[in-house]
Amino acid sequence: MIHRTLPLTATQAPHAPRILAPGVVLTALSLAFAAPAMAASGSTSGMGESLTVETPSTTALTGESTAATPIPPTSSPEKGTSAPTRPDDITRALELEARAWAMRDLMDQYPTAARLYREAADLRPDHDPQKVENLRQASRMSYYSNRPAQASRDAEAAARAALRRGDVVTAADAYVDAAWLAARAGQAARFEHLVEEATLLAGSPLLAEVQREQLLRRLEDAA
């Protein structure tokens, strides 16, 4: 197992989204919205505490594998899943993800990167965990483009995509992200709706007690 330590700047908000390499997922649920590794200029001045990111990626808190490589498309869709994915779709998604990742240090290009991540997510099947991560990356890029409302929509889309593949933990976490962003966008009614969605998932029997407690703590912090 490889661990990489990503520093935080002392002036960045503790809940702000971190920009991650494709397929990299934070190992702690409460760190889902943390500051990026460094400013777009590449400067390391003012670095404060560090957070550890684990590679290969893991599902937050559970430790279950969510490999970043695409799941091969099936010849026919399973019941309740999306239509078959063509190999060309996966190839195109990988290209879009690479283009978006190449913009990670170009803050003026973040809106474009967010759009590319959304397009890549659309090309991936519902059972592919990278679909969810692409939407969360879009949310991070939108947030750092000073577009919290769009970031909230992206995070909610990620939550719904996670639910479609049965990942309740990631879905609840993404709903909390969406709620926090809606609050920053001044969308009170939307905030209340998203908090309700996250609270419902926090009560799921599929969550361990420690996961439930961390979710509820994040919800309190989001208010």
N, C-alpha and C positions, 0 to 999 in steps of 0.2 A: 504493500500500500504506500503510495506517495503522498506526502503532505506538503502543501505550499502555504506559506504564511503571507497574507496580504495586509499591508499596513493601512491604517485609517489616518486621515488628517484630523487634527484636533478641532478644526472649525466646522466639520461636516455634521449634519444632523444624524442622530443615532438610528433613526428609522429609515433613512434615505436608501434607495435601492442600490445594490452593488452590481456592476457590470461584470458578468462572468463569461469565460470562454464557453463556446458551445458544448453543452452536455455537463458542465460543472455545476453541481448543486451544493448549496450550503448544508453542512451537516447538523446544524441546530436550527430548530423552527424559529426561535426568537431572533435569529440573525438573518432572516430572509430579506429584510430591508436594511442593509448596512451600506456604509459609504463605499465608493469605488476604490480600487487599489491606489490610484494616485490621480492628480489633476490631469487634464488633457494635455498640459504642457510637458508632462513627464517628470516634473520636478518632484523630488522626494523631501523637500523641506517641510518642516512642521509635522512630520509623521508622529503619530501618537501610538495608541495601543494597536495590537495586531490581532487579526482573526485568522483562524486556520480553516482552509478549504481542503477537502479531501478529494483526491482523484485516484481511480475512476469515481464517477459521480455516485451518490447514494441518495435514497429517499430521505427527506428530513426526518430526523429522530428515529426512524425505524431501522435504519441500517440496511434496508433491502436494496439490492442492486437496481439501478436504472441506467444501463449502459448507454453511452452517448451514440453508439453506432446505430444506424437505422435498422428497424425490424424488417426483415424481407417481406414484401407484399404477398398477400395470399391470392390464390386463383379465384376465390369466391369469398364474399364477406361473411363473417360470422353473424349470427342473429344479434341485432342491436348495435352493430358496428357500422362504420362508414363503408362506402362502396370500395371495390378493389382499387388498389393504388398501382399505377403503372410504374415500371422501373424508371422511365423518363421523369416522372414526378419527383422521385427521390433524388435523382441526379440534379434536377433543377433546384430542389430544396437545399441541397448541399451547396450549390453555387451561390444561392441567395444568402445563406447563412455565412459563408466565407466572405462575401462582399460586405455584409453588415458588420461582421467581426473586425474587418480591416478598418472600419470607421471608428473604432472604439476610442481613439485618441483625438478625433476630430469633432469637437462638440457642435460645430455648426452643421455637421452632417448627421447628427443624432435623429432628427425627424425622418430623414431618408432611411437610416438604419432601422428605425422602428417599423417603417413600412415594409422593408425587406423581410424583417422577422415575421411580420404578419402574413406576408405572401408565402413564406416558407412554411409557416404553420398550416396554411390552407392546403398545401400540397401533401402534407403528411397524414396518414390514416389516424383514426381515433385511438387505436391501440398503441401508437408510438409515443413514448414518453417525451421525445424531443419536440413534439407538437406543443405540449404544455410549456416546456422550457422556452421555446421560441416566443410564445405569447408573454411570458414573464420577462424575457429580454426586451421585448417591445415596450412593456410597461416601464422598465428601467430607463430605456432610452427616451421615452416620452417624458418621464419625470425630469430627467436632466436637461430636457429641452424646454423646461418651464411650462409643461402642458399636463398638469396634474389630472384634469378631467379625462383626457385621452389615456393617461397612464392608468387611471382607475378602470376605464372600460377594458383596457388590455388585461389588467389583472383579473377582472371578473370573467373575461373570456377564458383565461387560463384556468380559473376555478371550475368553470363549466366543463372544459375539456378534461380536467383531472377527474371530475365526477363521472364522465362518460367512460373512462377506463377504470373506474372503481377505486381510485386513489383518494380516499376520504381525507387523509392527513394533509396532502398537498392542496386539495380543494379548499379545506378550511383555512389553511395558511394563506392561500391566494385571496380568499374572501376578506381576510383581515387586512391584507395589503390594499385591496380595492377600497375598503372602508376608510382606512387611514388616508389614502389619496383623495377620496371624495371629500373628506373633511378639509383637507388642504385646498381643495378647489371651491370650498364654500357651498357644497351641495348637501344641505342638511337632510333633505328627504331621502336622497340616495344613500347617504351615510347610514341612516336608520335602517333602510332596507338591507344593506349589505351586512350590517352588524347582526341583524336578525338571521340572515342566511348563515353567517359564521357561527352564531350561537347554536343554531339547530344542529349543525355538523359537530360542534363541540360536544354535544350530548350523545353522539354515536357510540354504540357499544364496541365499535371497531377501534376506538382510540384507547390507549393506555391512560391511566390516571395522570401520569406526568405530562403526557401530551395535552390532555384536557386542561390541566392547570396552566400550562404555558400558553395555550390558545386564549384562555380567559384573561390571562395577565396581559397579553398583547392587545386584546380588545379594550381593556381598561386604559392602556397607554394610548390607544388610538383616539380615544374620546377627546 
